[in-house]
Amino acid sequence: MDCVLRLGEGVVVRRGWLSRRRIFFAGGVSSDVFSLAVEWSQVHNSASYNVYFRKSQREFSVLGGRVTVLDVSRDEIRFRFDRGSVGSDPS
């Protein structure tokens, strides 16, 4: 799935029965680092955390899938999220 997120926006990348996994764009931290906020929720439990990446890092794994960064700036990110195969770790 291809996504474009502006600062503070999020997208659901996985949905299950009473569960949801989302990625939010937390913005550019410096000239060469950006941050994503990762959130998971299931029934009445939820958690979130921030992860930081160098802009030069174009691929990484998160929420049981693969993120390929197409373009990133201080205020916007364009990326592709490829879900993992059935049975992969959803967290």
C-alpha positions as YAML, in Angstrom:
chain: A
units: angstrom
residues:
- id: 1
  name: MET
  ca: [0.00, 0.00, 0.00]
- id: 2
  name: ASP
  ca: [1.39, 3.43, -0.95]
- id: 3
  name: CYS
  ca: [0.92, 6.20, 1.63]
- id: 4
  name: VAL
  ca: [1.51, 9.94, 1.92]
- id: 5
  name: LEU
  ca: [1.45, 11.36, 5.44]
- id: 6
  name: ARG
  ca: [1.87, 14.93, 6.58]
- id: 7
  name: LEU
  ca: [3.06, 15.88, 10.04]
- id: 8
  name: GLY
  ca: [0.76, 14.30, 12.65]
- id: 9
  name: GLU
  ca: [-1.23, 12.17, 10.19]
- id: 10
  name: GLY
  ca: [-1.55, 8.41, 10.51]
- id: 11
  name: VAL
  ca: [-2.63, 5.39, 8.53]
- id: 12
  name: VAL
  ca: [-3.91, 1.95, 9.54]
- id: 13
  name: VAL
  ca: [-1.50, -0.64, 8.13]
- id: 14
  name: ARG
  ca: [-3.02, -3.74, 9.75]
- id: 15
  name: ARG
  ca: [-6.51, -4.43, 11.03]
- id: 16
  name: GLY
  ca: [-7.75, -7.55, 12.73]
- id: 17
  name: TRP
  ca: [-10.66, -8.64, 14.84]
- id: 18
  name: LEU
  ca: [-10.80, -5.94, 17.56]
- id: 19
  name: SER
  ca: [-7.22, -4.88, 16.79]
- id: 20
  name: ARG
  ca: [-5.49, -2.18, 14.80]
- id: 21
  name: ARG
  ca: [-1.90, -1.21, 13.92]
- id: 22
  name: ARG
  ca: [-1.12, 2.36, 12.79]
- id: 23
  name: ILE
  ca: [1.85, 4.43, 11.71]
- id: 24
  name: PHE
  ca: [1.97, 8.22, 12.25]
- id: 25
  name: PHE
  ca: [4.48, 10.65, 10.78]
- id: 26
  name: ALA
  ca: [6.12, 12.50, 13.67]
- id: 27
  name: GLY
  ca: [8.22, 14.72, 11.41]
- id: 28
  name: GLY
  ca: [11.81, 15.58, 10.75]
- id: 29
  name: VAL
  ca: [13.83, 15.69, 13.95]
- id: 30
  name: SER
  ca: [16.90, 17.18, 12.29]
- id: 31
  name: SER
  ca: [18.20, 17.69, 8.76]
- id: 32
  name: ASP
  ca: [18.98, 13.98, 8.39]
- id: 33
  name: VAL
  ca: [16.67, 12.19, 10.91]
- id: 34
  name: PHE
  ca: [12.89, 11.62, 10.87]
- id: 35
  name: SER
  ca: [10.53, 9.91, 13.28]
- id: 36
  name: LEU
  ca: [7.52, 7.61, 12.99]
- id: 37
  name: ALA
  ca: [5.10, 6.90, 15.83]
- id: 38
  name: VAL
  ca: [3.94, 3.28, 15.90]
- id: 39
  name: GLU
  ca: [0.68, 2.37, 17.63]
- id: 40
  name: TRP
  ca: [-1.01, -0.94, 18.27]
- id: 41
  name: SER
  ca: [-4.33, -1.51, 19.98]
- id: 42
  name: GLN
  ca: [-6.32, -4.61, 20.79]
- id: 43
  name: VAL
  ca: [-9.66, -4.46, 22.58]
- id: 44
  name: HIS
  ca: [-8.97, -2.15, 25.56]
- id: 45
  name: ASN
  ca: [-5.16, -2.33, 25.47]
- id: 46
  name: SER
  ca: [-2.90, -0.09, 23.44]
- id: 47
  name: ALA
  ca: [0.68, 1.12, 23.26]
- id: 48
  name: SER
  ca: [2.70, 3.45, 21.11]
- id: 49
  name: TYR
  ca: [6.33, 4.38, 20.67]
- id: 50
  name: ASN
  ca: [8.49, 6.53, 18.42]
- id: 51
  name: VAL
  ca: [11.21, 5.17, 16.16]
- id: 52
  name: TYR
  ca: [13.92, 7.30, 14.57]
- id: 53
  name: PHE
  ca: [15.59, 6.75, 11.20]
- id: 54
  name: ARG
  ca: [18.21, 8.48, 9.13]
- id: 55
  name: LYS
  ca: [16.81, 9.88, 5.89]
- id: 56
  name: SER
  ca: [19.39, 7.79, 4.03]
- id: 57
  name: GLN
  ca: [17.79, 4.58, 5.38]
- id: 58
  name: ARG
  ca: [15.19, 3.72, 2.75]
- id: 59
  name: GLU
  ca: [13.94, 0.32, 4.00]
- id: 60
  name: PHE
  ca: [13.12, -1.07, 7.42]
- id: 61
  name: SER
  ca: [10.69, -3.46, 9.14]
- id: 62
  name: VAL
  ca: [7.91, -2.36, 11.46]
- id: 63
  name: LEU
  ca: [4.57, -3.90, 12.59]
- id: 64
  name: GLY
  ca: [5.32, -7.17, 10.79]
- id: 65
  name: GLY
  ca: [5.72, -5.46, 7.42]
- id: 66
  name: ARG
  ca: [8.32, -3.74, 5.28]
- id: 67
  name: VAL
  ca: [8.47, 0.05, 4.82]
- id: 68
  name: THR
  ca: [10.13, 1.46, 1.71]
- id: 69
  name: VAL
  ca: [10.61, 5.23, 1.96]
- id: 70
  name: LEU
  ca: [10.01, 6.88, -1.41]
- id: 71
  name: ASP
  ca: [10.54, 10.49, -0.24]
- id: 72
  name: VAL
  ca: [10.76, 12.25, 3.11]
- id: 73
  name: SER
  ca: [10.96, 15.88, 4.17]
- id: 74
  name: ARG
  ca: [10.53, 17.69, 7.48]
- id: 75
  name: ASP
  ca: [6.72, 17.86, 7.00]
- id: 76
  name: GLU
  ca: [5.81, 14.90, 4.77]
- id: 77
  name: ILE
  ca: [6.69, 11.27, 4.04]
- id: 78
  name: ARG
  ca: [5.81, 9.08, 1.06]
- id: 79
  name: PHE
  ca: [6.28, 5.37, 1.63]
- id: 80
  name: ARG
  ca: [5.13, 1.91, 0.62]
- id: 81
  name: PHE
  ca: [4.07, -0.59, 3.27]
- id: 82
  name: ASP
  ca: [4.24, -4.26, 2.28]
- id: 83
  name: ARG
  ca: [2.48, -6.54, 4.74]
- id: 84
  name: GLY
  ca: [4.38, -9.59, 5.91]
- id: 85
  name: SER
  ca: [3.25, -13.09, 5.11]
- id: 86
  name: VAL
  ca: [0.61, -14.87, 7.16]
- id: 87
  name: GLY
  ca: [2.02, -15.91, 10.51]
- id: 88
  name: SER
  ca: [4.60, -13.10, 10.73]
- id: 89
  name: ASP
  ca: [4.93, -11.10, 13.91]
- id: 90
  name: PRO
  ca: [2.19, -8.38, 13.92]
- id: 91
  name: SER
  ca: [3.81, -6.24, 16.65]
...
